[in-house]
């Protein structure tokens, strides 16, 4: 059943033939850990500790207890933001995120409702929800490889549309640091529907280099016949979709495309352009808003190692972007995620929202994020 989803807690569901064919809502964390062990995951020990805290999974629609902005549908509260984190096999990366911006302690001082969705590949898919800290681990039946990343991302968006009420979803990876309060302030001014925000790439030539995963050129043109270039798309390090755009990207057509097209960010942009065209509000983030954590050096094979503390200080504090600092810093190691978290305390606004406004106000009591003009 290509693209089908099993939504019953009571029934174990198994599908064949497609990475997005379905998921299980496992009734015991033990089954999930066993599946991870079979996959040879290096994150088994940390997952054991995390899943020991989790309640039994269930299939009801998840809603928050509070929200910053009224729900567009007017049918009760919805999460202001879901962070969709594509997690690989590194336990140290996951641990760094949960110790800093994506962990339970990061909730303090924020008035908005934020859910963290950690998305992993596993041979036995499952969902585990920790309501106390609005945290979900979603395991999809796919593999942790570059060419299967579209399956992981589109699959997680499809699960969100079925099980969570939310306004925006930010897709990012497990090698990023985010100043959450600054991100929420940015979203406050945006429309609640038809939104696509990120660092945009326009009219990118089709990739045909063998050095860049040689299969991607033919896979894209085989599916989107007649394409001569990629549509405008936001780089995959971090981009935001409103709930309606995310649902469109992950519908039956999106699920089918994810099984064939191998470049996740390009695919999302292509689906949005072909389905919505000018009806979507594509907002281009400033170059300093979403930043690389390393400095490029021509011919340097280990460019990520160039992320010095001096460079990170420019990105993670308020010395760039007109005094605001970067909202997202990506392609950094776990130690550098912690470094960014430590440096961010020197911003005019704390990234957990405990003081000041990231727009440049002087330090003071953390104001509630209010509804702004939607421009």
C-alpha atoms as a printed R data frame, in Angstrom:
    type eleno elety resid chain resno       x      y       z
1   ATOM     1    CA   UNK     A     1   0.000  0.000   0.000
2   ATOM     2    CA   UNK     A     2   2.249  2.754  -1.304
3   ATOM     3    CA   UNK     A     3   2.061  5.868   0.843
4   ATOM     4    CA   UNK     A     4  -0.409  4.429   3.350
5   ATOM     5    CA   UNK     A     5  -0.198  5.084   7.072
6   ATOM     6    CA   UNK     A     6  -1.456  2.957   9.926
7   ATOM     7    CA   UNK     A     7  -2.909  5.137  12.669
8   ATOM     8    CA   UNK     A     8  -4.000  2.508  15.173
9   ATOM     9    CA   UNK     A     9  -2.162  1.991  18.456
10  ATOM    10    CA   UNK     A    10  -3.742 -1.377  18.956
11  ATOM    11    CA   UNK     A    11  -2.667 -2.841  15.629
12  ATOM    12    CA   UNK     A    12   0.890 -3.460  14.581
13  ATOM    13    CA   UNK     A    13   1.294 -2.436  10.973
14  ATOM    14    CA   UNK     A    14   3.826 -3.775   8.529
15  ATOM    15    CA   UNK     A    15   4.202 -2.757   4.909
16  ATOM    16    CA   UNK     A    16   6.615 -3.684   2.176
17  ATOM    17    CA   UNK     A    17   8.014 -2.088  -0.929
18  ATOM    18    CA   UNK     A    18   8.290  1.527   0.145
19  ATOM    19    CA   UNK     A    19  10.237  3.470   2.733
20  ATOM    20    CA   UNK     A    20   7.161  5.669   3.236
21  ATOM    21    CA   UNK     A    21   4.692  2.797   3.137
22  ATOM    22    CA   UNK     A    22   3.910  3.016   6.811
23  ATOM    23    CA   UNK     A    23   4.949  3.140  10.419
24  ATOM    24    CA   UNK     A    24   4.166  1.243  13.596
25  ATOM    25    CA   UNK     A    25   3.042  2.717  16.845
26  ATOM    26    CA   UNK     A    26   5.016  0.307  19.011
27  ATOM    27    CA   UNK     A    27   3.582 -0.444  22.449
28  ATOM    28    CA   UNK     A    28   6.927 -0.988  24.160
29  ATOM    29    CA   UNK     A    29  10.169  0.975  23.917
30  ATOM    30    CA   UNK     A    30  12.048 -2.338  24.065
31  ATOM    31    CA   UNK     A    31  10.954 -3.265  20.554
32  ATOM    32    CA   UNK     A    32  12.347 -0.007  19.236
33  ATOM    33    CA   UNK     A    33  15.706 -0.452  20.934
34  ATOM    34    CA   UNK     A    34  15.946 -4.001  19.567
35  ATOM    35    CA   UNK     A    35  15.287 -2.646  16.079
36  ATOM    36    CA   UNK     A    36  18.033 -0.079  16.530
37  ATOM    37    CA   UNK     A    37  20.442 -2.740  17.679
38  ATOM    38    CA   UNK     A    38  19.736 -4.741  14.506
39  ATOM    39    CA   UNK     A    39  20.476 -1.599  12.493
40  ATOM    40    CA   UNK     A    40  23.812 -1.246  14.258
41  ATOM    41    CA   UNK     A    41  22.981  2.237  15.565
42  ATOM    42    CA   UNK     A    42  25.589  3.937  17.720
43  ATOM    43    CA   UNK     A    43  22.830  5.730  19.614
44  ATOM    44    CA   UNK     A    44  21.343  2.722  21.430
45  ATOM    45    CA   UNK     A    45  22.634  3.651  24.895
46  ATOM    46    CA   UNK     A    46  21.414  7.230  24.837
47  ATOM    47    CA   UNK     A    47  18.072  6.133  23.403
48  ATOM    48    CA   UNK     A    48  17.648  3.605  26.199
49  ATOM    49    CA   UNK     A    49  17.987  6.399  28.738
50  ATOM    50    CA   UNK     A    50  15.630  8.693  26.839
51  ATOM    51    CA   UNK     A    51  12.911  6.187  26.068
52  ATOM    52    CA   UNK     A    52  12.776  5.057  29.680
53  ATOM    53    CA   UNK     A    53  11.088  8.410  30.377
54  ATOM    54    CA   UNK     A    54   8.487  8.136  27.634
55  ATOM    55    CA   UNK     A    55   4.813  7.360  27.995
56  ATOM    56    CA   UNK     A    56   3.118  4.677  25.950
57  ATOM    57    CA   UNK     A    57   2.659  5.980  22.385
58  ATOM    58    CA   UNK     A    58  -0.829  6.824  21.157
59  ATOM    59    CA   UNK     A    59  -2.517  8.011  17.991
60  ATOM    60    CA   UNK     A    60  -4.608 10.952  19.177
61  ATOM    61    CA   UNK     A    61  -3.978 14.385  17.678
62  ATOM    62    CA   UNK     A    62  -1.400 16.298  19.724
63  ATOM    63    CA   UNK     A    63  -2.141 19.862  20.842
64  ATOM    64    CA   UNK     A    64  -0.280 22.242  23.165
65  ATOM    65    CA   UNK     A    65  -1.594 23.773  26.375
66  ATOM    66    CA   UNK     A    66  -0.651 27.301  25.254
67  ATOM    67    CA   UNK     A    67   0.121 29.270  22.121
68  ATOM    68    CA   UNK     A    68   1.556 32.671  21.186
69  ATOM    69    CA   UNK     A    69  -0.623 33.252  18.146
70  ATOM    70    CA   UNK     A    70  -4.227 32.206  17.477
71  ATOM    71    CA   UNK     A    71  -4.625 29.028  15.450
72  ATOM    72    CA   UNK     A    72  -5.393 29.809  11.769
73  ATOM    73    CA   UNK     A    73  -8.116 27.159  11.713
74  ATOM    74    CA   UNK     A    74  -9.770 28.516  14.853
75  ATOM    75    CA   UNK     A    75 -10.318 24.986  16.132
76  ATOM    76    CA   UNK     A    76  -8.368 25.165  19.377
77  ATOM    77    CA   UNK     A    77  -4.703 25.660  20.277
78  ATOM    78    CA   UNK     A    78  -1.926 24.513  17.957
79  ATOM    79    CA   UNK     A    79   1.823 24.397  18.397
80  ATOM    80    CA   UNK     A    80   3.393 27.654  17.296
81  ATOM    81    CA   UNK     A    81   6.373 25.763  15.920
82  ATOM    82    CA   UNK     A    82   7.529 22.201  15.346
83  ATOM    83    CA   UNK     A    83  11.268 21.622  14.890
84  ATOM    84    CA   UNK     A    84  11.660 18.696  12.488
85  ATOM    85    CA   UNK     A    85  15.213 17.433  13.085
86  ATOM    86    CA   UNK     A    86  16.631 14.854  10.675
87  ATOM    87    CA   UNK     A    87  18.799 12.777  13.033
88  ATOM    88    CA   UNK     A    88  21.553 10.472  11.799
89  ATOM    89    CA   UNK     A    89  23.360  7.740  13.693
90  ATOM    90    CA   UNK     A    90  25.466  9.983  15.931
91  ATOM    91    CA   UNK     A    91  24.565  9.801  19.615
92  ATOM    92    CA   UNK     A    92  26.907 12.720  20.402
93  ATOM    93    CA   UNK     A    93  25.060 15.041  18.019
94  ATOM    94    CA   UNK     A    94  21.690 14.161  19.521
95  ATOM    95    CA   UNK     A    95  23.044 14.623  23.018
96  ATOM    96    CA   UNK     A    96  24.453 18.085  22.165
97  ATOM    97    CA   UNK     A    97  21.111 19.246  20.780
98  ATOM    98    CA   UNK     A    98  19.174 18.057  23.801
99  ATOM    99    CA   UNK     A    99  21.672 19.680  26.179
100 ATOM   100    CA   UNK     A   100  21.281 23.057  24.467
101 ATOM   101    CA   UNK     A   101  18.552 24.483  22.217
102 ATOM   102    CA   UNK     A   102  16.483 21.310  21.641
103 ATOM   103    CA   UNK     A   103  16.355 19.988  25.190
104 ATOM   104    CA   UNK     A   104  13.844 20.162  28.048
105 ATOM   105    CA   UNK     A   105  15.791 22.920  29.831
106 ATOM   106    CA   UNK     A   106  15.458 25.182  26.780
107 ATOM   107    CA   UNK     A   107  11.722 25.464  27.410
108 ATOM   108    CA   UNK     A   108  12.192 27.818  30.382
109 ATOM   109    CA   UNK     A   109  11.376 31.458  29.723
110 ATOM   110    CA   UNK     A   110   9.559 30.949  26.418
111 ATOM   111    CA   UNK     A   111   5.905 31.790  26.112
112 ATOM   112    CA   UNK     A   112   5.359 29.929  22.851
113 ATOM   113    CA   UNK     A   113   4.586 26.256  22.315
114 ATOM   114    CA   UNK     A   114   7.385 24.384  20.540
115 ATOM   115    CA   UNK     A   115   7.577 20.667  19.804
116 ATOM   116    CA   UNK     A   116  10.846 18.923  18.928
117 ATOM   117    CA   UNK     A   117  10.415 16.069  16.452
118 ATOM   118    CA   UNK     A   118  13.521 13.864  16.163
119 ATOM   119    CA   UNK     A   119  13.305 11.784  12.985
120 ATOM   120    CA   UNK     A   120  15.389  8.623  12.627
121 ATOM   121    CA   UNK     A   121  15.548  5.721  10.217
122 ATOM   122    CA   UNK     A   122  14.860  2.230  11.576
123 ATOM   123    CA   UNK     A   123  13.872 -1.199  10.199
124 ATOM   124    CA   UNK     A   124  10.915 -1.304  12.626
125 ATOM   125    CA   UNK     A   125   9.214  2.113  12.594
126 ATOM   126    CA   UNK     A   126   7.655  3.531  15.737
127 ATOM   127    CA   UNK     A   127   6.550  6.706  17.496
128 ATOM   128    CA   UNK     A   128   7.360  7.664  21.086
129 ATOM   129    CA   UNK     A   129   5.998 10.815  22.686
130 ATOM   130    CA   UNK     A   130   7.110 12.554  25.872
131 ATOM   131    CA   UNK     A   131   4.294 14.980  26.615
132 ATOM   132    CA   UNK     A   132   5.970 16.646  29.600
133 ATOM   133    CA   UNK     A   133   8.577 18.290  27.345
134 ATOM   134    CA   UNK     A   134   6.739 18.213  23.978
135 ATOM   135    CA   UNK     A   135   9.238 15.801  22.471
136 ATOM   136    CA   UNK     A   136   8.601 13.106  19.877
137 ATOM   137    CA   UNK     A   137  10.921 10.442  18.468
138 ATOM   138    CA   UNK     A   138   9.663  9.289  15.073
139 ATOM   139    CA   UNK     A   139  11.317  6.251  13.479
140 ATOM   140    CA   UNK     A   140  10.539  5.687   9.792
141 ATOM   141    CA   UNK     A   141  11.109  2.627   7.669
142 ATOM   142    CA   UNK     A   142  14.003  3.917   5.582
143 ATOM   143    CA   UNK     A   143  17.791  4.262   5.782
144 ATOM   144    CA   UNK     A   144  20.112  7.053   6.960
145 ATOM   145    CA   UNK     A   145  21.609  7.849   3.563
146 ATOM   146    CA   UNK     A   146  21.726 11.024   1.487
147 ATOM   147    CA   UNK     A   147  19.504  9.665  -1.266
148 ATOM   148    CA   UNK     A   148  16.810  8.592   1.240
149 ATOM   149    CA   UNK     A   149  16.674 11.915   3.095
150 ATOM   150    CA   UNK     A   150  13.631 13.037   1.044
151 ATOM   151    CA   UNK     A   151  11.781  9.964   2.322
152 ATOM   152    CA   UNK     A   152  12.646 10.832   5.912
153 ATOM   153    CA   UNK     A   153  11.625 14.494   5.604
154 ATOM   154    CA   UNK     A   154   8.432 14.003   3.599
155 ATOM   155    CA   UNK     A   155   7.490 11.079   5.845
156 ATOM   156    CA   UNK     A   156   7.861 13.189   8.976
157 ATOM   157    CA   UNK     A   157   5.772 15.993   7.451
158 ATOM   158    CA   UNK     A   158   3.060 13.491   6.582
159 ATOM   159    CA   UNK     A   159   3.053 12.187  10.156
160 ATOM   160    CA   UNK     A   160   2.803 15.764  11.472
161 ATOM   161    CA   UNK     A   161  -0.199 16.534   9.275
162 ATOM   162    CA   UNK     A   162  -1.995 13.476  10.616
163 ATOM   163    CA   UNK     A   163  -1.106 13.726  14.303
164 ATOM   164    CA   UNK     A   164  -0.146 17.267  15.328
165 ATOM   165    CA   UNK     A   165  -1.903 20.615  15.188
166 ATOM   166    CA   UNK     A   166   0.718 23.274  14.477
167 ATOM   167    CA   UNK     A   167   1.316 26.553  12.635
168 ATOM   168    CA   UNK     A   168   4.885 26.258  11.342
169 ATOM   169    CA   UNK     A   169   7.474 23.539  10.950
170 ATOM   170    CA   UNK     A   170  11.214 24.220  10.699
171 ATOM   171    CA   UNK     A   171  13.184 21.432   9.064
172 ATOM   172    CA   UNK     A   172  16.833 21.235  10.086
173 ATOM   173    CA   UNK     A   173  19.605 18.689  10.688
174 ATOM   174    CA   UNK     A   174  21.415 17.384  13.759
175 ATOM   175    CA   UNK     A   175  24.531 19.484  13.102
176 ATOM   176    CA   UNK     A   176  22.846 22.860  13.716
177 ATOM   177    CA   UNK     A   177  22.431 25.368  16.536
178 ATOM   178    CA   UNK     A   178  19.331 27.607  16.676
179 ATOM   179    CA   UNK     A   179  18.585 30.798  18.591
180 ATOM   180    CA   UNK     A   180  15.001 29.812  19.269
181 ATOM   181    CA   UNK     A   181  13.642 33.089  20.618
182 ATOM   182    CA   UNK     A   182  14.983 35.027  17.635
183 ATOM   183    CA   UNK     A   183  13.378 32.487  15.302
184 ATOM   184    CA   UNK     A   184  10.014 32.859  17.031
185 ATOM   185    CA   UNK     A   185  10.218 36.640  16.808
186 ATOM   186    CA   UNK     A   186  10.879 36.327  13.082
187 ATOM   187    CA   UNK     A   187   7.913 34.013  12.574
188 ATOM   188    CA   UNK     A   188   5.614 36.342  14.524
189 ATOM   189    CA   UNK     A   189   5.623 38.801  11.615
190 ATOM   190    CA   UNK     A   190   4.894 36.193   8.927
191 ATOM   191    CA   UNK     A   191   1.573 35.010   7.469
192 ATOM   192    CA   UNK     A   192   0.149 31.870   9.093
193 ATOM   193    CA   UNK     A   193  -0.453 30.134   5.769
194 ATOM   194    CA   UNK     A   194   1.206 29.745   2.346
195 ATOM   195    CA   UNK     A   195   4.646 30.451   3.872
196 ATOM   196    CA   UNK     A   196   8.022 29.155   2.662
197 ATOM   197    CA   UNK     A   197  10.999 30.774   4.440
198 ATOM   198    CA   UNK     A   198  14.728 30.113   4.237
199 ATOM   199    CA   UNK     A   199  17.922 31.014   2.425
200 ATOM   200    CA   UNK     A   200  16.681 30.778  -1.152
201 ATOM   201    CA   UNK     A   201  18.573 29.525  -4.182
202 ATOM   202    CA   UNK     A   202  17.111 30.712  -7.485
203 ATOM   203    CA   UNK     A   203  17.397 29.042 -10.890
204 ATOM   204    CA   UNK     A   204  20.090 26.600  -9.848
205 ATOM   205    CA   UNK     A   205  21.515 24.575 -12.740
206 ATOM   206    CA   UNK     A   206  20.805 20.853 -12.730
207 ATOM   207    CA   UNK     A   207  23.492 18.966 -10.810
208 ATOM   208    CA   UNK     A   208  25.257 16.396 -12.962
209 ATOM   209    CA   UNK     A   209  28.636 16.105 -11.280
210 ATOM   210    CA   UNK     A   210  29.588 12.612 -10.165
211 ATOM   211    CA   UNK     A   211  31.289 14.250  -7.197
212 ATOM   212    CA   UNK     A   212  27.854 15.366  -6.026
213 ATOM   213    CA   UNK     A   213  26.125 11.987  -5.853
214 ATOM   214    CA   UNK     A   214  26.127 11.119  -9.545
215 ATOM   215    CA   UNK     A   215  22.572  9.742  -9.544
216 ATOM   216    CA   UNK     A   216  20.789 12.983  -8.697
217 ATOM   217    CA   UNK     A   217  20.680 14.581 -12.147
218 ATOM   218    CA   UNK     A   218  18.942 11.709 -13.900
219 ATOM   219    CA   UNK     A   219  16.641 10.989 -10.957
220 ATOM   220    CA   UNK     A   220  15.318 14.564 -10.992
221 ATOM   221    CA   UNK     A   221  14.843 14.862 -14.759
222 ATOM   222    CA   UNK     A   222  13.327 11.377 -14.989
223 ATOM   223    CA   UNK     A   223  10.619 12.398 -12.529
224 ATOM   224    CA   UNK     A   224  10.153 16.046 -13.524
225 ATOM   225    CA   UNK     A   225  10.435 15.603 -17.274
226 ATOM   226    CA   UNK     A   226  11.323 18.702 -19.245
227 ATOM   227    CA   UNK     A   227  13.006 20.453 -16.308
228 ATOM   228    CA   UNK     A   228  15.938 22.602 -17.390
229 ATOM   229    CA   UNK     A   229  16.801 23.986 -13.931
230 ATOM   230    CA   UNK     A   230  15.677 23.657 -10.325
231 ATOM   231    CA   UNK     A   231  12.854 25.856  -9.116
232 ATOM   232    CA   UNK     A   232  13.633 28.326  -6.343
233 ATOM   233    CA   UNK     A   233  14.302 26.357  -3.182
234 ATOM   234    CA   UNK     A   234  15.494 26.992   0.377
235 ATOM   235    CA   UNK     A   235  18.760 25.320   1.371
236 ATOM   236    CA   UNK     A   236  18.121 22.193   3.438
237 ATOM   237    CA   UNK     A   237  20.082 23.368   6.488
238 ATOM   238    CA   UNK     A   238  16.981 25.189   7.748
239 ATOM   239    CA   UNK     A   239  13.684 26.212   6.175
240 ATOM   240    CA   UNK     A   240  10.202 26.924   7.499
241 ATOM   241    CA   UNK     A   241   6.872 25.782   6.046
242 ATOM   242    CA   UNK     A   242   3.443 26.811   7.249
243 ATOM   243    CA   UNK     A   243   1.163 23.911   8.155
244 ATOM   244    CA   UNK     A   244  -0.781 23.994   4.870
245 ATOM   245    CA   UNK     A   245   2.358 24.026   2.696
246 ATOM   246    CA   UNK     A   246   3.843 21.140   4.688
247 ATOM   247    CA   UNK     A   247   0.638 19.138   4.182
248 ATOM   248    CA   UNK     A   248   0.776 19.758   0.434
249 ATOM   249    CA   UNK     A   249   4.442 18.728   0.184
250 ATOM   250    CA   UNK     A   250   3.674 15.461   1.996
251 ATOM   251    CA   UNK     A   251   0.475 14.432   0.213
252 ATOM   252    CA   UNK     A   252   0.275 11.413  -2.091
253 ATOM   253    CA   UNK     A   253   2.150 13.148  -4.906
254 ATOM   254    CA   UNK     A   254   4.858 14.330  -2.525
255 ATOM   255    CA   UNK     A   255   5.274 10.849  -1.085
256 ATOM   256    CA   UNK     A   256   5.681  9.397  -4.575
257 ATOM   257    CA   UNK     A   257   8.194 12.072  -5.579
258 ATOM   258    CA   UNK     A   258  10.255 11.428  -2.428
259 ATOM   259    CA   UNK     A   259  10.738  7.830  -3.525
260 ATOM   260    CA   UNK     A   260  12.338  8.949  -6.781
261 ATOM   261    CA   UNK     A   261  13.968 12.374  -6.394
262 ATOM   262    CA   UNK     A   262  17.128 12.204  -4.292
263 ATOM   263    CA   UNK     A   263  17.727 15.849  -3.251
264 ATOM   264    CA   UNK     A   264  15.503 16.801  -0.313
265 ATOM   265    CA   UNK     A   265  15.658 20.614  -0.377
266 ATOM   266    CA   UNK     A   266  15.383 20.755  -4.175
267 ATOM   267    CA   UNK     A   267  12.393 18.404  -4.066
268 ATOM   268    CA   UNK     A   268  10.526 20.508  -1.484
269 ATOM   269    CA   UNK     A   269  11.054 23.680  -3.528
270 ATOM   270    CA   UNK     A   270  10.020 21.949  -6.753
271 ATOM   271    CA   UNK     A   271   6.793 20.601  -5.260
272 ATOM   272    CA   UNK     A   272   5.886 24.005  -3.805
273 ATOM   273    CA   UNK     A   273   6.569 25.812  -7.080
274 ATOM   274    CA   UNK     A   274   4.663 23.332  -9.232
275 ATOM   275    CA   UNK     A   275   1.678 23.098  -6.893
276 ATOM   276    CA   UNK     A   276   1.393 26.665  -5.592
277 ATOM   277    CA   UNK     A   277   3.502 28.863  -7.862
278 ATOM   278    CA   UNK     A   278   3.010 32.516  -6.994
279 ATOM   279    CA   UNK     A   279   0.346 31.680  -4.405
280 ATOM   280    CA   UNK     A   280   3.025 30.898  -1.811
281 ATOM   281    CA   UNK     A   281   4.837 33.606   0.167
282 ATOM   282    CA   UNK     A   282   8.503 32.688  -0.399
283 ATOM   283    CA   UNK     A   283  10.547 34.752   2.071
284 ATOM   284    CA   UNK     A   284  14.300 34.887   1.536
285 ATOM   285    CA   UNK     A   285  16.294 34.930   4.776
286 ATOM   286    CA   UNK     A   286  19.264 37.307   4.887
287 ATOM   287    CA   UNK     A   287  22.635 35.698   4.316
288 ATOM   288    CA   UNK     A   288  23.639 36.271   7.943
289 ATOM   289    CA   UNK     A   289  20.403 34.762   9.312
290 ATOM   290    CA   UNK     A   290  21.253 31.162   8.343
291 ATOM   291    CA   UNK     A   291  25.023 30.733   8.458
292 ATOM   292    CA   UNK     A   292  27.648 28.101   7.812
293 ATOM   293    CA   UNK     A   293  29.592 27.285  10.938
294 ATOM   294    CA   UNK     A   294  32.892 27.008   9.100
295 ATOM   295    CA   UNK     A   295  34.950 29.294   6.900
296 ATOM   296    CA   UNK     A   296  35.512 28.014   3.382
297 ATOM   297    CA   UNK     A   297  39.049 27.420   2.167
298 ATOM   298    CA   UNK     A   298  39.605 26.392  -1.412
299 ATOM   299    CA   UNK     A   299  41.013 22.901  -1.666
300 ATOM   300    CA   UNK     A   300  40.510 22.160   2.036
301 ATOM   301    CA   UNK     A   301  38.817 18.760   2.304
302 ATOM   302    CA   UNK     A   302  38.067 19.224   6.007
303 ATOM   303    CA   UNK     A   303  36.332 22.611   5.817
304 ATOM   304    CA   UNK     A   304  34.101 21.880   8.791
305 ATOM   305    CA   UNK     A   305  37.172 21.802  11.052
306 ATOM   306    CA   UNK     A   306  37.705 25.507  10.266
307 ATOM   307    CA   UNK     A   307  34.849 26.490  12.607
308 ATOM   308    CA   UNK     A   308  37.023 28.369  15.086
309 ATOM   309    CA   UNK     A   309  35.684 29.963  18.236
310 ATOM   310    CA   UNK     A   310  36.427 33.406  16.791
311 ATOM   311    CA   UNK     A   311  34.274 32.631  13.756
312 ATOM   312    CA   UNK     A   312  31.503 31.158  15.897
313 ATOM   313    CA   UNK     A   313  31.528 34.234  18.136
314 ATOM   314    CA   UNK     A   314  30.588 36.356  15.114
315 ATOM   315    CA   UNK     A   315  27.667 34.065  14.331
316 ATOM   316    CA   UNK     A   316  26.345 33.042  17.718
317 ATOM   317    CA   UNK     A   317  26.541 36.411  19.489
318 ATOM   318    CA   UNK     A   318  25.066 39.723  18.345
319 ATOM   319    CA   UNK     A   319  28.094 40.942  16.411
320 ATOM   320    CA   UNK     A   320  26.526 40.116  13.040
321 ATOM   321    CA   UNK     A   321  23.173 40.602  11.325
322 ATOM   322    CA   UNK     A   322  22.647 44.151  12.562
323 ATOM   323    CA   UNK     A   323  23.197 43.236  16.184
324 ATOM   324    CA   UNK     A   324  20.910 40.223  16.159
325 ATOM   325    CA   UNK     A   325  23.315 37.415  15.391
326 ATOM   326    CA   UNK     A   326  22.499 34.398  13.243
327 ATOM   327    CA   UNK     A   327  19.286 32.511  13.890
328 ATOM   328    CA   UNK     A   328  20.691 29.217  12.588
329 ATOM   329    CA   UNK     A   329  24.330 28.079  12.465
330 ATOM   330    CA   UNK     A   330  24.776 24.743  10.710
331 ATOM   331    CA   UNK     A   331  27.408 22.183   9.792
332 ATOM   332    CA   UNK     A   332  29.111 22.288  13.163
333 ATOM   333    CA   UNK     A   333  30.301 19.561  15.506
334 ATOM   334    CA   UNK     A   334  28.609 18.743  18.852
335 ATOM   335    CA   UNK     A   335  31.276 20.629  20.835
336 ATOM   336    CA   UNK     A   336  30.648 23.672  18.649
337 ATOM   337    CA   UNK     A   337  26.895 23.447  19.250
338 ATOM   338    CA   UNK     A   338  27.683 23.761  22.962
339 ATOM   339    CA   UNK     A   339  30.094 26.608  22.218
340 ATOM   340    CA   UNK     A   340  27.358 28.520  20.384
341 ATOM   341    CA   UNK     A   341  24.970 27.962  23.284
342 ATOM   342    CA   UNK     A   342  27.548 29.413  25.677
343 ATOM   343    CA   UNK     A   343  28.373 32.388  23.462
344 ATOM   344    CA   UNK     A   344  24.697 33.228  22.938
345 ATOM   345    CA   UNK     A   345  24.292 34.371  26.536
346 ATOM   346    CA   UNK     A   346  26.117 37.557  25.473
347 ATOM   347    CA   UNK     A   347  23.361 38.545  23.037
348 ATOM   348    CA   UNK     A   348  21.101 41.439  23.941
349 ATOM   349    CA   UNK     A   349  18.335 38.865  24.106
350 ATOM   350    CA   UNK     A   350  18.892 35.426  25.571
351 ATOM   351    CA   UNK     A   351  18.010 32.786  22.992
352 ATOM   352    CA   UNK     A   352  15.691 31.127  25.493
353 ATOM   353    CA   UNK     A   353  13.676 34.353  25.703
354 ATOM   354    CA   UNK     A   354  14.420 35.108  29.345
355 ATOM   355    CA   UNK     A   355  15.363 38.710  28.697
356 ATOM   356    CA   UNK     A   356  15.146 41.360  26.047
357 ATOM   357    CA   UNK     A   357  13.851 41.240  22.514
358 ATOM   358    CA   UNK     A   358  16.026 39.908  19.719
359 ATOM   359    CA   UNK     A   359  15.064 42.910  17.605
360 ATOM   360    CA   UNK     A   360  17.648 44.894  19.579
361 ATOM   361    CA   UNK     A   361  15.830 46.037  22.724
362 ATOM   362    CA   UNK     A   362  17.872 46.502  25.859
363 ATOM   363    CA   UNK     A   363  18.011 43.598  28.310
364 ATOM   364    CA   UNK     A   364  15.009 43.357  30.593
365 ATOM   365    CA   UNK     A   365  12.112 41.073  31.509
366 ATOM   366    CA   UNK     A   366  11.199 38.715  28.705
367 ATOM   367    CA   UNK     A   367   8.106 40.113  26.953
368 ATOM   368    CA   UNK     A   368   5.442 37.813  25.592
369 ATOM   369    CA   UNK     A   369   5.646 37.406  21.826
370 ATOM   370    CA   UNK     A   370   2.619 39.255  20.478
371 ATOM   371    CA   UNK     A   371   0.745 38.992  17.212
372 ATOM   372    CA   UNK     A   372   2.322 41.290  14.645
373 ATOM   373    CA   UNK     A   373   1.359 42.506  11.220
374 ATOM   374    CA   UNK     A   374   1.466 39.633   8.772
375 ATOM   375    CA   UNK     A   375   2.764 41.535   5.754
